Amino acid sequence: MSRQYPIEKTRDIGIIAHIDAGKTTVTERVLFYTGVSYKIGEVHTGDTVMDWMEQERERGITITSAATTCFWIPTYHKDDKKYEHRINLIDTPGHIDFTVEVKRSLRVLDGAVVVFDGVAGVEPQSETNWRYADEYGVPRICFINKLDRMGANFEKDILSIHERLTPNAVVLQLPIGIEDKFEGVLDLLTRKAYHFEGEKGERIIEVEIPANMKELVEKKRHELVEKIAETDDKLIHDFLEGKEIPVEDLKKALRVATLKIRLVPILCGSALKNKGVQLMLDAVIDYLPSPSDLPPVKGINPNNHNEEERRPDDNEPLSALAFKIAADPFVGSLTYVRVYSGVLKRGSYVLNSTKNNQERIGRIVRMHANHREEADEICAGDLGALVGLKNTTTGNSLVDPEHPLILESITFPEPVISIRIEPKTKVDQEKMGIALHHLAEEDPTFRVSGDLETGETIIAGMGELHLEIIVDRMKREFNVLGNVGRPQVAYKETIKSKADAEGKYIRQSGGRGQYGHVWLKVEPLERGKGFEFIDEIKGGVIPQEFITPVEKGVREAAEKGVLAGYPLTDIKVTLYDGSFHEVDSSEFAFKIAGSIALQEAARQAKLVLLEPVMKVQAITPSDFLGDVTGDLSSRRAKISAMGERGTARVVDATVPLAEMFGYVTSLRSMTQGRGSFTMEFSHYDEVPRNVAELIIEGKKK
């Protein structure tokens, strides 16, 4: 079977934004204009295509990223089929608790449309998502949405993008009118103005440039042309000589600069009022990359550990990355994959090179949100989903068994909050284990563990909302009822100085004894570095077969913690000496010796507690600013900035997570229900001594 669409006519893009900037509304318009859906779904009426989960429709937010495929002919080609492009589109969540969805989507996408709220401009989650896009080198275009809203301010939005994200963002369009007078958009490169008519804005009408805008248009166009010309030697020469540069040449140079992330084009509109979305789709085709525009994907050959490349070509050996696992009520487990090279065919065998086992490809489906269409193969540069893979998890590489390669995986943040959960009835007990296993497979930021002392199950995640949704999904999708405890903060322990300690485990009791003896050195690592174990045993003072048990004992002791039972992190442990007994030494004895030595060394190395600190942004009417900042200070907050947004005031602060439980209620009561806030994980920090003592006391009780 040959390709229906050449690779250069394919776009793999994501729509990313802060919560409530209007991503899903933009996506629904895209589906309508590209003919995927016949009516426009609305978030406020709960009938969107992409937010298909019940929880998403009830809450009006996106929880999982939904993937779909649609087709678009740029408006300036007037329905000429030969210019049709295939767009694989992922709508991602904006809420910080589901940040994993954005991160894993950006890992496999080639380009992104970043949506901003025309009133708020750049918000905290826009910055986080922008950082992820930088991390993965994803070219992007900006779409300033909601320009019809009261308080919308295009100039201020541009300023916030320049100050907080990148000075290289260039304005391609100007809004005609603003707030309730917002009528259409004006394209600076072509000097054309457009209105959107018809019930759904489907008719694009070219209109005269308003007389009061002519001067502004020339000024802004001059700035834009200069910015584009600076990226191209020939164009800058023509520009400085005062020549008129053809629009085609400007568009070509802007495409090259966007692909290299030297420039970021800015467009504008209002998705809810059906203005500007078709021109945004034109820009996706004009300025965002096709898979063939990107450098070859790199990976490590597991046989010789050399770095190898795969070009985005159907004739290359297969390489694909699994970026999401979803439990589907009808077909079981779905594995979403991005194919980088080669062709993934139904009925073939592939190697999961990350885990070194084979998988058979049974069914392949193309996704349209939660509807699916059967396919025989997925070609290079395409996205699709596989049904019923046995051992593949998020971040695994699927490759041609003859040409193994491990692609760069995806790193996920650690959970910061946990709750105890127990089944309501005996019947729920077995079902709960299965449900939690499925949900943990799907979501790498959700962890399940058992507390051995109490026999309870503990679930951990990125925030209260995250865990609330998990418990809700258990009830709805798996029919499991659970009793849930109070949320607990995921504290950690670390050390502040170096120390050495000896661990001895010697037991003599008729017959064979036990003998294990080690010396360990511990030292602090940089924050966020985790745990390192180094073996510096010389001359066989401890035989090789006992070193792994020592490491195992050390790691288990670190997991259990020393100060208050929280995991020990950011610590380097070096095994440098010890002794063994010809007859009595055993793996068990060395494991215990390692554990004893670590506990002893950690106690000497100034143990402290660490707590997750959150980045908080509170928005309040100016009358209540004093109350809000006073309340934050009482929660051990460090206020980093205060600003204005229209008539409201914005407070940026970092606050320990432990102090933020129930904050939503107190903020609402302080501001007569008019305040709001967003919160995301920032870093781990040392707990003040007086607070730490209370936590340790509470843990002992």
C-alpha positions in Angstrom: 0.0 0.0 0.0 1.5 3.4 -1.0 1.3 6.6 0.9 -1.9 8.6 0.4 -0.1 11.8 1.5 3.5 12.7 0.7 5.5 13.2 3.9 6.0 16.9 3.1 2.3 17.4 3.1 1.9 16.0 6.7 1.9 18.1 9.9 2.1 16.6 13.4 1.1 19.5 15.7 -0.2 20.0 19.2 -2.3 22.8 20.7 -0.9 23.9 24.0 -1.9 26.6 26.5 -2.7 27.7 30.1 -6.0 26.4 31.4 -9.0 28.3 30.1 -7.1 30.1 27.2 -9.5 28.4 24.8 -7.5 25.5 23.4 -10.4 23.0 23.2 -12.6 25.7 21.5 -9.8 26.3 19.0 -9.6 22.6 18.3 -13.3 22.2 17.9 -13.3 25.0 15.3 -10.4 23.2 13.5 -12.4 20.0 13.3 -15.5 21.8 12.0 -13.6 23.8 9.3 -11.7 20.7 8.2 -14.9 18.7 7.9 -14.2 16.2 10.7 -17.3 17.2 12.6 -20.5 18.6 11.1 -21.4 20.7 14.1 -19.2 22.8 16.5 -18.9 21.4 20.0 -18.8 23.9 22.9 -17.0 23.5 26.2 -19.8 25.4 28.1 -22.6 23.1 26.7 -20.5 19.9 27.3 -20.7 18.5 23.8 -17.1 18.8 22.6 -15.5 16.1 20.4 -12.0 16.2 21.9 -13.0 16.5 25.6 -15.0 13.2 25.5 -14.5 11.9 29.0 -17.4 12.5 31.3 -15.2 14.2 33.9 -13.9 16.6 31.2 -17.4 17.5 30.1 -18.6 18.1 33.6 -15.6 20.2 34.7 -15.1 21.9 31.3 -11.4 21.1 31.3 -9.1 18.8 29.3 -7.6 15.9 31.2 -6.2 13.6 28.6 -4.6 14.6 25.4 -6.8 13.6 22.5 -5.4 12.8 19.0 -7.2 13.2 15.7 -6.4 13.4 12.0 -7.9 16.1 9.7 -7.2 17.5 6.2 -6.8 21.1 5.1 -6.3 23.0 1.8 -4.9 26.5 2.5 -7.6 29.2 1.9 -5.4 30.9 -0.8 -5.5 27.8 -2.9 -9.3 27.9 -3.3 -10.2 24.2 -2.7 -7.6 22.8 -5.2 -7.3 19.2 -4.0 -3.6 18.9 -5.0 -2.7 21.3 -2.1 -4.5 19.2 0.5 -2.4 18.5 3.7 -2.9 15.9 6.4 -2.8 17.3 9.9 -2.4 15.0 12.9 -3.6 17.1 15.8 -3.2 16.6 19.6 -5.3 18.8 22.0 -3.4 18.8 25.3 -4.6 19.7 28.9 -3.8 23.1 30.4 -4.2 22.2 34.1 -0.8 21.7 35.8 -1.9 18.4 37.5 -2.0 16.8 34.0 1.4 18.3 32.8 2.6 14.8 31.9 0.2 14.9 29.0 1.7 18.1 27.5 5.3 16.8 28.1 4.7 13.5 26.4 2.8 15.0 23.5 5.6 17.6 22.8 8.1 14.8 22.8 6.5 13.3 19.6 5.1 16.4 17.9 6.9 18.4 15.2 5.2 21.8 15.8 2.9 23.5 18.2 0.2 26.2 18.2 0.4 28.1 21.6 -2.9 29.6 22.4 -3.1 32.7 24.7 -6.0 34.4 26.4 -6.4 37.9 24.9 -7.2 39.4 28.3 -4.5 37.5 30.4 -1.6 37.2 28.0 1.2 34.9 29.2 0.1 32.9 32.3 2.2 30.5 34.5 1.3 27.3 32.6 2.0 29.0 29.2 5.6 29.5 30.6 5.9 25.9 31.7 4.7 24.6 28.3 6.9 27.0 26.5 9.9 25.6 28.5 8.9 22.0 27.5 8.7 23.1 23.9 12.2 24.6 24.1 13.5 21.5 25.8 12.3 19.3 22.9 13.2 22.0 20.2 9.6 22.3 18.9 9.0 25.1 16.4 5.8 27.0 17.3 3.3 29.7 16.3 1.2 31.8 18.7 -2.5 32.4 18.5 -3.9 35.2 20.6 -7.5 34.1 21.3 -10.5 35.7 22.9 -9.9 39.2 21.5 -13.7 39.8 21.6 -13.7 39.6 25.5 -14.0 42.7 27.7 -10.5 43.7 28.8 -8.8 42.2 25.8 -5.6 44.1 24.9 -3.5 42.9 21.9 -0.5 45.3 22.5 -0.2 44.2 26.1 -0.4 40.5 25.1 2.5 41.0 22.6 4.5 42.7 25.3 4.0 39.9 27.8 5.1 37.3 25.1 8.2 39.4 24.4 9.1 39.9 28.1 8.3 36.5 29.5 8.8 34.0 26.6 10.9 35.3 23.7 11.9 38.6 22.1 11.8 36.8 18.7 8.0 36.6 18.4 6.9 38.6 15.3 3.4 39.9 14.7 1.9 38.6 11.4 -1.7 39.8 11.9 -3.4 42.8 13.6 -7.0 42.6 15.0 -9.5 44.9 13.4 -11.3 46.4 16.4 -11.1 45.0 19.9 -13.5 43.7 22.6 -17.2 43.9 21.4 -15.9 45.8 18.3 -13.6 43.0 17.2 -14.5 42.4 13.5 -11.7 40.6 11.7 -8.0 40.3 11.2 -5.5 42.0 9.0 -2.5 40.2 7.3 0.6 42.4 7.4 2.6 40.5 4.8 -0.1 40.6 2.1 -1.7 43.9 3.4 -5.1 42.2 3.2 -8.0 42.6 5.7 -10.6 39.8 6.3 -14.0 39.5 7.8 -15.6 36.1 8.7 -19.2 35.7 7.7 -21.9 33.0 7.7 -23.3 31.4 10.8 -20.0 29.6 11.7 -17.6 32.2 10.2 -17.0 29.8 7.3 -17.0 32.5 4.6 -13.9 34.6 4.5 -14.5 38.0 2.9 -11.6 40.3 1.9 -12.5 43.9 2.9 -10.8 47.3 2.6 -8.2 48.2 5.2 -9.9 50.6 7.7 -8.7 54.2 7.0 -7.6 54.7 10.6 -5.3 51.6 10.5 -3.4 52.4 7.2 -0.5 54.2 8.9 -0.2 51.5 11.7 -0.2 48.8 9.1 2.8 50.3 7.2 4.7 50.9 10.5 4.1 47.3 11.8 4.8 45.8 8.3 8.1 47.6 8.1 9.1 46.1 11.6 8.0 42.6 10.5 9.9 42.7 7.2 13.0 43.9 8.9 12.9 41.0 11.5 12.4 38.5 8.7 15.1 40.0 6.5 17.6 39.9 9.3 17.5 36.0 9.2 18.5 35.9 5.5 21.7 37.5 3.9 20.1 38.2 0.5 16.9 39.7 1.9 18.8 42.0 4.4 20.8 43.3 1.5 17.6 44.1 -0.5 15.9 45.6 2.6 18.8 47.9 3.3 18.8 49.1 -0.3 15.1 49.9 0.1 13.9 47.4 -2.5 10.3 45.9 -2.2 10.8 42.2 -1.3 8.2 39.8 -2.9 5.7 38.3 -0.4 6.7 34.8 -1.5 10.4 35.4 -0.6 9.3 36.8 2.8 7.1 33.7 3.5 9.9 31.3 2.6 12.5 33.1 4.8 9.9 33.2 7.7 9.3 29.4 7.3 13.0 28.7 7.5 13.4 31.0 10.6 10.4 29.4 12.3 11.7 25.9 11.8 15.0 26.9 13.4 13.1 28.6 16.2 14.8 31.9 15.3 11.4 33.6 14.9 7.9 32.8 16.3 4.9 34.1 14.2 2.0 35.6 16.1 -1.6 35.4 14.8 -4.9 36.5 16.4 -8.6 35.9 16.5 -11.5 34.7 18.6 -12.3 30.9 18.3 -15.7 31.3 20.1 -16.8 34.0 17.6 -15.4 31.9 14.7 -12.8 34.5 13.6 -9.3 33.8 12.5 -9.1 30.0 12.9 -8.9 29.2 9.2 -6.0 31.6 8.7 -4.3 30.0 11.7 -4.6 26.6 9.8 -3.0 28.3 6.8 -0.1 29.3 9.0 0.3 25.7 10.3 0.8 24.6 6.7 3.0 27.6 5.8 5.3 27.8 8.8 5.3 24.6 10.9 7.5 21.6 9.8 6.6 18.4 8.1 8.4 15.3 9.4 10.8 15.6 6.5 11.9 19.1 7.5 13.4 17.8 10.8 16.8 16.4 11.4 17.0 12.6 11.6 16.0 11.1 14.9 18.9 9.8 17.0 19.1 6.7 19.2 21.6 4.3 20.8 22.2 0.9 19.3 21.9 -1.5 22.3 24.3 -4.0 20.7 27.3 -1.7 20.4 26.2 1.4 22.4 26.9 3.6 19.4 24.7 6.6 18.4 22.8 6.0 15.2 20.4 8.1 13.1 17.2 7.3 11.3 15.9 9.6 8.5 12.1 10.3 8.2 11.8 7.9 5.2 9.5 4.9 4.6 12.5 2.9 3.2 14.6 3.2 6.4 14.4 0.5 9.2 11.4 1.0 11.5 11.8 3.2 14.6 8.8 4.3 16.6 8.1 5.7 20.1 5.2 4.7 22.4 4.2 8.0 24.0 0.9 7.2 25.7 -1.0 4.2 27.0 -4.8 4.5 27.3 -7.3 2.1 28.7 -10.1 1.9 26.2 -13.5 0.5 27.4 -14.1 -1.3 24.0 -10.7 -2.6 22.9 -8.7 -2.8 26.1 -5.3 -1.2 26.1 -4.4 1.3 23.4 -0.7 2.3 22.8 -0.3 5.6 20.9 2.9 5.6 18.8 4.8 8.1 16.6 6.6 6.4 13.7 9.9 8.2 13.0 11.2 6.0 10.2 10.1 3.0 8.2 6.6 1.6 8.1 4.7 -0.1 11.0 2.6 -2.9 9.4 -0.3 -4.9 10.8 0.7 -8.6 11.5 4.4 -7.8 11.7 6.7 -8.5 14.7 8.7 -5.6 16.2 11.3 -5.4 18.9 10.6 -3.3 22.0 14.3 -2.4 22.3 13.9 -0.6 25.7 12.8 -3.9 27.3 14.4 -6.3 24.8 11.3 -8.3 24.0 9.2 -8.9 20.9 5.7 -7.6 20.3 3.3 -8.7 17.5 1.3 -5.8 15.9 -2.3 -7.0 15.8 -4.7 -4.1 15.1 -3.7 -0.6 14.0 -6.2 2.2 14.4 -6.2 5.9 13.5 -7.8 8.0 16.2 -10.4 10.7 15.9 -10.7 11.7 19.6 -12.4 8.5 21.0 -13.6 7.1 17.6 -11.3 4.9 15.6 -10.8 3.8 12.1 -8.9 0.6 11.2 -5.6 0.9 9.2 -3.1 -1.5 7.7 0.0 0.5 8.4 1.5 3.7 9.8 4.2 5.3 7.7 7.2 7.5 8.7 6.1 10.8 10.2 2.6 9.6 11.2 0.8 9.0 14.5 -1.5 6.1 15.3 -2.6 3.7 18.0 -1.9 -0.1 18.4 -4.4 -2.4 20.1 -3.4 -5.1 22.6 0.4 -4.8 23.0 1.6 -6.9 26.0 4.6 -5.3 27.5 5.0 -1.8 26.0 4.8 1.2 28.3 5.2 5.0 27.9 8.6 6.0 26.5 9.5 2.6 25.0 11.0 2.3 21.5 9.5 -0.1 18.9 11.9 -1.0 16.2 12.9 -3.4 13.4 14.3 -6.5 15.1 17.2 -6.6 12.6 18.2 -3.0 13.3 17.8 -2.4 17.0 17.8 1.2 18.3 16.7 2.9 21.6 15.2 6.3 21.2 15.5 9.0 23.9 12.7 8.3 26.4 10.5 10.8 28.2 11.3 12.0 31.8 8.4 12.7 34.1 8.2 14.8 37.3 7.9 13.0 40.7 4.5 12.9 42.5 4.2 15.5 45.3 1.1 14.5 47.1 -0.3 11.1 48.3 -3.5 9.7 49.9 -4.3 6.4 51.5 -7.1 4.5 49.8 -8.9 1.3 50.9 -11.6 -0.8 49.2 -15.2 -0.3 50.6 -16.0 -4.0 50.4 -14.3 -7.4 50.0 -15.5 -7.5 46.3 -13.9 -4.1 45.7 -10.5 -5.4 47.0 -9.5 -7.5 44.0 -11.0 -5.0 41.5 -9.2 -2.1 43.1 -5.8 -3.7 42.5 -6.6 -4.2 38.8 -8.0 -0.7 38.4 -5.0 1.0 40.0 -2.6 -1.1 37.9 -4.4 0.0 34.7 -4.4 3.7 35.7 -0.7 3.6 36.7 0.2 2.1 33.4 -1.6 4.9 31.6 -0.2 7.8 33.7 3.6 7.8 34.6 3.1 10.6 37.2 0.6 8.4 39.2 2.2 5.9 41.6 0.7 3.1 43.6 2.6 1.7 46.6 1.8 -0.4 49.8 2.6 0.7 53.3 4.0 -2.6 54.7 3.5 -1.7 58.3 -0.2 -0.8 58.0 -1.1 -3.0 55.0 -2.7 0.1 53.3 -2.5 1.2 49.7 -1.0 4.6 49.0 -1.6 6.5 45.8 0.5 9.5 44.8 0.1 12.1 42.1 0.7 15.7 41.0 -2.1 17.4 42.9 -5.4 17.2 44.7 -7.4 17.4 41.4 -5.2 14.7 39.8 -6.0 12.2 42.6 -9.6 13.2 42.7 -10.0 12.4 39.0 -8.2 9.0 39.5 -10.6 8.0 42.3 -13.5 9.2 40.1 -12.3 7.2 37.2 -11.9 4.1 39.4 -15.6 4.4 40.3 -16.9 5.1 36.7 -14.7 3.0 34.5 -13.9 0.1 36.8 -16.9 0.2 39.1 -14.6 0.2 42.2 -15.6 2.1 45.4 -12.9 3.3 47.7 -12.6 5.1 51.0 -10.0 7.9 50.7 -7.8 9.4 53.5 -6.7 13.0 53.8 -4.1 14.2 51.3 -0.5 13.9 52.5 2.5 15.8 51.3 5.3 13.7 49.7 8.1 14.8 52.0 11.7 13.6 51.4 14.8 13.4 53.5 18.4 14.4 52.6 21.8 15.0 54.2 23.8 18.3 54.6 27.3 17.0 55.2 29.6 14.1 54.6 30.0 11.1 57.0 31.5 7.6 57.1 30.0 4.6 59.0 30.5 0.9 59.5 27.8 -1.8 59.1 28.3 -5.2 60.7 25.9 -8.1 60.7 27.4 -11.1 62.5 25.3 -14.0 63.9 26.7 -17.2 65.4 24.1 -19.9 66.1 25.0 -23.6 65.9 26.0 -24.6 62.4 26.5 -22.0 59.7 26.6 -18.3 60.8 26.0 -15.0 59.1 28.8 -12.5 58.3 28.6 -9.2 56.5 30.8 -6.2 57.1 31.0 -2.9 55.1 32.3 0.7 55.3 30.3 3.4 53.5 30.8 7.1 52.9 27.8 9.4 52.2 27.8 12.9 50.8 25.1 15.3 49.7 24.3 15.8 45.9 22.8 18.8 44.2 19.1 19.2 44.7 17.1 17.0 42.3 19.9 14.6 41.5 18.4 11.6 43.2 20.4 8.7 44.5 23.9 7.5 43.4 25.7 4.3 44.5 29.5 4.0 43.8 31.5 0.8 44.2 35.2 1.6 45.1 36.2 -1.8 46.5 39.8 -2.6 45.7 41.6 -5.9 45.7 38.6 -8.0 46.4 38.2 -7.2 50.1 34.5 -7.8 49.4 33.9 -10.4 46.6 32.0 -9.1 43.5 28.9 -11.3 44.2 28.2 -9.4 47.5 28.4 -5.9 46.0 24.9 -6.0 44.4 23.3 -7.1 47.7 25.0 -4.2 49.6 23.6 -1.8 47.0 20.2 -3.4 47.4 20.3 -3.0 51.2 21.4 0.6 50.9 18.7 1.4 48.4 16.0 -0.2 50.5 17.1 1.6 53.6 17.1 4.9 51.6 13.5 4.2 50.4 12.3 3.7 54.0 14.1 6.8 55.2 16.0 7.4 58.5 14.7 10.6 60.1 10.9 10.2 59.7 10.3 7.3 57.3 10.4 9.5 54.1 12.6 8.5 51.1 16.2 9.7 51.3 17.2 11.6 48.2 20.1 13.7 46.7 22.7 11.5 48.3 25.8 9.8 47.0 26.8 6.6 48.7 30.3 5.1 48.2 31.2 1.6 49.3 34.9 1.7 49.9 35.9 -1.1 52.4 34.7 -4.1 54.4 35.6 -7.7 55.0 34.1 -11.2 54.5 34.2 -14.7 55.9 35.0 -17.7 53.7 32.1 -19.8 55.0 29.7 -17.5 56.8 29.3 -14.6 54.4 26.0 -14.5 52.4 24.1 -12.1 50.2 21.6 -11.7 53.0 24.2 -10.7 55.6 25.8 -8.1 53.2 22.3 -6.7 52.4 21.6 -6.1 56.1 25.2 -4.7 56.7 24.6 -2.2 53.9 21.3 -1.1 55.4 22.8 -0.7 58.9 25.8 1.3 57.5 23.6 3.7 55.5 21.3 4.4 58.5 24.3 5.1 60.7 26.1 7.3 58.2 22.9 9.3 57.4 22.3 10.0 61.1 25.8 11.5 61.4 25.5 13.6 58.2 22.9 16.2 59.4 19.6 14.8 58.2 16.9 17.3 57.2 13.4 17.1 55.8 12.6 18.4 52.3 9.1 19.5 51.2 7.6 20.3 47.8 7.3 24.0 47.1 4.7 25.2 44.6 4.7 28.2 42.3 1.4 30.0 43.0 -0.3 32.8 41.1 -3.3 34.4 42.8 -5.6 36.8 40.9 -7.8 39.1 43.0 -9.8 42.4 42.7 -7.5 45.2 43.9 -9.7 45.9 47.0 -8.7 42.5 48.5 -5.0 42.6 47.7 -3.9 43.3 51.3 -5.9 40.3 52.6 -4.6 38.0 49.9 -0.9 38.8 50.4 -1.4 38.7 54.2 -3.0 35.3 54.0 -0.2 34.0 51.7 2.5 35.3 54.1 0.8 33.4 56.9 1.2 30.3 54.8 5.1 30.7 54.7 4.9 32.2 51.2 7.7 34.1 49.5 6.1 36.7 47.3 8.2 37.2 44.1 6.2 39.7 42.1 3.0 41.7 42.0 1.4 43.0 38.8 -1.8 44.2 37.2 -4.1 42.5 34.8 -6.9 44.9 33.7 -8.6 46.0 36.9 -7.4 42.9 38.8 -4.1 42.4 40.7 -1.8 39.4 40.2 0.4 38.0 43.0 3.2 35.6 42.2 4.7 33.6 45.1 6.3 30.3 46.0 4.5 28.4 48.9 5.0 25.0 50.5 2.4 22.6 49.3 1.6 21.6 52.9 0.2 25.1 53.5 -2.0 25.1 50.3 -4.6 22.5 51.3 -8.1 24.1 51.2 -6.7 27.4 49.8 -9.4 27.6 47.2 -12.1 28.0 49.9 -10.3 30.7 51.9 -9.3 32.7 48.7 -13.0 32.7 47.6 -14.3 33.8 51.0 -11.6 36.5 51.2 -12.5 37.9 47.8 -16.3 37.5 47.8 -15.9 34.6 45.3 -14.0 36.8 42.8 -10.4 35.5 43.3 -8.8 32.6 41.5 -5.4 31.0 41.6 -3.2 28.5 39.7 -0.5 26.3 41.3 2.3 24.1 39.9 5.2 22.2 41.4 8.4 24.3 41.5 11.1 22.5 43.6 11.9 20.7 46.8 13.2 22.9 49.7 14.4 22.3 53.3 11.6 22.4 55.9 12.2 25.0 58.7 13.3 23.3 62.0 10.2 24.1 64.1 7.9 22.8 61.3 10.1 19.7 60.8 9.8 18.8 64.5 6.0 18.8 64.3 6.0 16.7 61.2 8.4 14.1 62.7 6.3 14.0 65.9 3.1 13.5 63.9 4.7 10.7 62.0 5.7 8.9 65.2 2.2 9.1 66.5 
